[in-house]
Amino acid sequence: MGEKAAARLGMAARLGILILETRFPRILGDIGNPETWPFPILYKTVSGASSQRVVRERGRGLIGPFLQAARELEAEGADGIATSCGFLSLFQDELAAHVGVPVATSSLMQIPLVERLLPAGKRVGIITISANSLSADHLRCAGVDPATPVAGTDDGLEFSRAILGDAPTLNFEAARQDILDAGDRLLRNHGDIGAVVMECTNMAPYSQALAAHLQRPVYDIVSFLTWFQAGLSPRGFAR
């Protein structure tokens, strides 16, 4: 723990989030909406980091800007650093080596823990914004078995279109239906799914609806970063 973090021990830790350069709506529950979080957030937009470039082009040419932005967040007082796209698991090792605070690049990183919680014979399934782009490399970098089942919203009408296309508007109901449909495909193709992890950091607004629809636990970037931040500033219990 750095000197600045130690000096703030007992206070709410400040989570730094590396944000993609986007214009789509950041609705409540989205990682980019500060009202999503019950603790202090520091945001840093990474210039040139579009959803399209990070998801479909594997972030090529962006590691330098991400490293610089992470270092700036640390200098501004971030006690831990996260990113706003699950596909940035590819940058986990380099980011963690570049700064002196803990780094959590992807919601996918919680999958090994979630799988340990499940009954025998059950496993985690992933819902992603682009099944066509989520590779074995992305999963391995997050510590996830590349054989983990995946379903995407690629063929839906709204969610992938709006986020990857960086649309200025989003039809919430249509986006939710895309995610429910992806969940249905996941369970239809894999009968052993015991829980779902949402890869995309823009999917948390739909987690409650998906959990009710599938009758399975659903974990997302909010569950992951709430856990992550809790360790940066543990709750005190007066005696």
Secondary structure per residue as TSV (DSSP state, phi and psi in degrees):
chain	resnum	aa	ss	phi	psi
A	1	M	-	360.0	131.6
A	2	G	-	-72.3	169.3
A	3	E	H	-61.8	-41.5
A	4	K	H	-63.6	-42.8
A	5	A	H	-65.8	-41.1
A	6	A	H	-63.1	-36.8
A	7	A	H	-66.1	-23.7
A	8	R	T	-99.4	7.5
A	9	L	T	-54.5	131.4
A	10	G	T	99.2	-15.8
A	11	M	S	-98.8	165.5
A	12	A	-	-66.7	124.3
A	13	A	-	-66.6	143.9
A	14	R	-	-93.9	121.4
A	15	L	E	-93.7	124.8
A	16	G	E	-93.9	131.1
A	17	I	E	-122.3	123.9
A	18	L	E	-82.4	112.1
A	19	I	E	-99.9	138.5
A	20	L	-	-69.4	157.7
A	21	E	-	-86.5	98.7
A	22	T	-	-138.8	168.1
A	23	R	-	-126.6	-3.5
A	24	F	S	-64.6	156.8
A	25	P	-	-63.6	134.6
A	26	R	-	-100.9	81.0
A	27	I	-	-73.6	165.9
A	28	L	T	-58.3	129.6
A	29	G	T	104.1	-22.9
A	30	D	S	-70.9	145.7
A	31	I	T	-59.8	-28.6
A	32	G	T	-87.2	1.9
A	33	N	-	-98.4	113.6
A	34	P	G	-61.1	-22.9
A	35	E	G	-74.1	-9.2
A	36	T	G	-65.9	-27.8
A	37	W	-	-106.3	139.2
A	38	P	S	-91.9	16.1
A	39	F	S	-141.8	167.0
A	40	P	-	-67.3	139.6
A	41	I	E	-124.3	138.3
A	42	L	E	-115.1	124.1
A	43	Y	E	-105.4	146.6
A	44	K	E	-140.8	115.0
A	45	T	E	-79.0	132.2
A	46	V	-	-95.0	111.5
A	47	S	T	-59.8	132.1
A	48	G	T	84.7	-5.1
A	49	A	-	-88.9	78.9
A	50	S	-	-80.1	160.4
A	51	S	H	-59.3	-43.3
A	52	Q	H	-58.4	-45.9
A	53	R	H	-68.2	-38.3
A	54	V	H	-76.1	-42.9
A	55	V	H	-79.9	-52.7
A	56	R	T	-91.4	-16.6
A	57	E	S	-116.4	13.6
A	58	R	T	59.2	24.5
A	59	G	T	67.7	24.6
A	60	R	T	-57.8	131.4
A	61	G	T	80.6	3.7
A	62	L	-	-107.1	-5.4
A	63	I	H	-61.7	-38.6
A	64	G	H	-59.8	-52.5
A	65	P	H	-59.6	-35.7
A	66	F	H	-68.4	-41.4
A	67	L	H	-63.1	-42.9
A	68	Q	H	-64.3	-43.9
A	69	A	H	-64.9	-37.3
A	70	A	H	-64.6	-42.4
A	71	R	H	-63.8	-37.3
A	72	E	H	-66.3	-41.0
A	73	L	H	-61.5	-42.8
A	74	E	H	-61.0	-42.7
A	75	A	H	-65.2	-29.0
A	76	E	T	-82.7	-3.1
A	77	G	T	109.7	13.6
A	78	A	-	-68.6	131.6
A	79	D	S	-88.1	-15.9
A	80	G	E	-158.3	158.0
A	81	I	E	-129.5	136.4
A	82	A	E	-129.1	172.0
A	83	T	E	-123.5	168.2
A	84	S	S	-106.6	29.2
A	85	C	-	-154.2	128.3
A	86	G	G	-63.2	-23.2
A	87	F	G	-70.6	-11.9
A	88	L	G	-79.4	9.2
A	89	S	G	-54.7	-27.6
A	90	L	G	-59.4	-24.4
A	91	F	G	-99.6	4.3
A	92	Q	H	-55.8	-52.9
A	93	D	H	-64.8	-42.3
A	94	E	H	-68.4	-40.3
A	95	L	H	-66.4	-43.7
A	96	A	H	-63.7	-31.8
A	97	A	H	-78.9	-15.8
A	98	H	H	-92.7	-22.7
A	99	V	S	-122.3	168.5
A	100	G	S	-103.5	17.7
A	101	V	S	-125.4	161.0
A	102	P	-	-61.4	148.2
A	103	V	E	-128.7	133.4
A	104	A	E	-130.1	100.9
A	105	T	-	-85.2	-22.0
A	106	S	-	-148.6	139.8
A	107	S	G	-58.7	-25.9
A	108	L	G	-60.9	-23.4
A	109	M	G	-65.0	-17.3
A	110	Q	G	-85.2	-5.6
A	111	I	H	-60.5	-46.4
A	112	P	H	-57.4	-38.8
A	113	L	H	-67.5	-45.8
A	114	V	H	-59.8	-41.6
A	115	E	H	-62.5	-32.5
A	116	R	H	-68.3	-19.3
A	117	L	H	-86.0	-14.0
A	118	L	S	-85.7	156.3
A	119	P	-	-60.8	158.1
A	120	A	T	-55.5	137.1
A	121	G	T	86.2	-1.8
A	122	K	-	-108.5	151.1
A	123	R	E	-142.0	171.5
A	124	V	E	-85.6	144.3
A	125	G	E	-116.0	150.2
A	126	I	E	-107.9	136.2
A	127	I	E	-111.7	127.7
A	128	T	E	-129.1	159.8
A	129	I	S	-71.9	-21.4
A	130	S	-	-151.8	94.5
A	131	A	T	-64.0	-28.1
A	132	N	T	-68.5	-22.0
A	133	S	T	-106.3	-19.2
A	134	L	-	-77.8	109.4
A	135	S	-	-101.5	171.7
A	136	A	H	-60.7	-32.9
A	137	D	H	-61.5	-45.0
A	138	H	H	-58.4	-43.4
A	139	L	H	-69.5	-46.3
A	140	R	H	-60.2	-40.1
A	141	C	H	-65.7	-21.5
A	142	A	T	-94.9	3.2
A	143	G	T	78.3	25.5
A	144	V	-	-110.9	140.9
A	145	D	-	-60.9	122.6
A	146	P	T	-60.5	-15.5
A	147	A	T	-84.5	2.2
A	148	T	S	-60.7	132.6
A	149	P	-	-62.9	142.2
A	150	V	E	-133.6	139.6
A	151	A	E	-133.2	142.3
A	152	G	E	-119.4	165.2
A	153	T	S	-94.8	14.9
A	154	D	T	-50.6	-42.3
A	155	D	T	-92.5	5.3
A	156	G	S	-74.1	175.7
A	157	L	S	-91.1	-22.5
A	158	E	S	-132.4	-51.1
A	159	F	H	-60.4	-57.8
A	160	S	H	-63.2	-38.2
A	161	R	H	-58.9	-47.5
A	162	A	H	-71.2	-42.3
A	163	I	H	-77.8	-51.3
A	164	L	H	-71.1	-29.2
A	165	G	T	-85.3	-3.0
A	166	D	T	52.4	50.0
A	167	A	-	-75.1	147.0
A	168	P	S	-76.0	-9.9
A	169	T	-	-131.3	159.9
A	170	L	-	-143.7	128.5
A	171	N	-	-87.8	103.8
A	172	F	H	-59.9	-46.0
A	173	E	H	-63.7	-41.2
A	174	A	H	-68.4	-38.3
A	175	A	H	-64.2	-42.1
A	176	R	H	-61.2	-41.4
A	177	Q	H	-63.4	-37.9
A	178	D	H	-58.3	-41.1
A	179	I	H	-72.7	-39.5
A	180	L	H	-62.4	-39.9
A	181	D	H	-64.4	-40.0
A	182	A	H	-63.7	-39.7
A	183	G	H	-63.3	-40.5
A	184	D	H	-61.9	-42.9
A	185	R	H	-63.5	-40.1
A	186	L	H	-59.5	-47.7
A	187	L	H	-73.2	-32.7
A	188	R	H	-66.6	-36.3
A	189	N	H	-88.7	-17.2
A	190	H	-	-140.9	98.8
A	191	G	T	-74.5	-4.3
A	192	D	T	-102.2	16.3
A	193	I	E	-74.0	122.1
A	194	G	E	-106.0	-15.4
A	195	A	E	-161.7	159.9
A	196	V	E	-121.7	138.8
A	197	V	E	-116.1	126.9
A	198	M	E	-83.4	120.1
A	199	E	-	-69.0	-43.9
A	200	C	S	-78.8	133.6
A	201	T	T	-74.9	-4.2
A	202	N	T	-100.2	4.7
A	203	M	-	-94.1	-11.4
A	204	A	G	-58.0	-31.6
A	205	P	G	-60.8	-14.5
A	206	Y	G	-109.5	1.1
A	207	S	H	-63.0	-42.1
A	208	Q	H	-61.3	-44.1
A	209	A	H	-64.5	-39.0
A	210	L	H	-67.8	-42.4
A	211	A	H	-61.2	-41.5
A	212	A	H	-67.3	-37.3
A	213	H	H	-70.5	-42.7
A	214	L	H	-91.1	-15.3
A	215	Q	T	56.6	45.7
A	216	R	S	-138.9	151.5
A	217	P	-	-63.4	145.0
A	218	V	E	-128.1	128.6
A	219	Y	E	-116.6	144.4
A	220	D	-	-144.7	-168.2
A	221	I	H	-66.4	-30.1
A	222	V	H	-69.7	-44.7
A	223	S	H	-61.9	-40.6
A	224	F	H	-67.2	-49.5
A	225	L	H	-76.0	-24.5
A	226	T	H	-65.4	-42.2
A	227	W	H	-64.2	-45.7
A	228	F	H	-58.8	-47.6
A	229	Q	H	-68.2	-31.9
A	230	A	H	-61.2	-34.1
A	231	G	H	-76.6	-25.0
A	232	L	H	-71.7	-27.8
A	233	S	S	-144.9	79.1
A	234	P	-	-58.7	146.5
A	235	R	-	-65.4	138.6
A	236	G	-	-93.1	149.8
A	237	F	-	-129.3	105.4
A	238	A	-	-69.6	145.7
A	239	R	-	-118.5	360.0
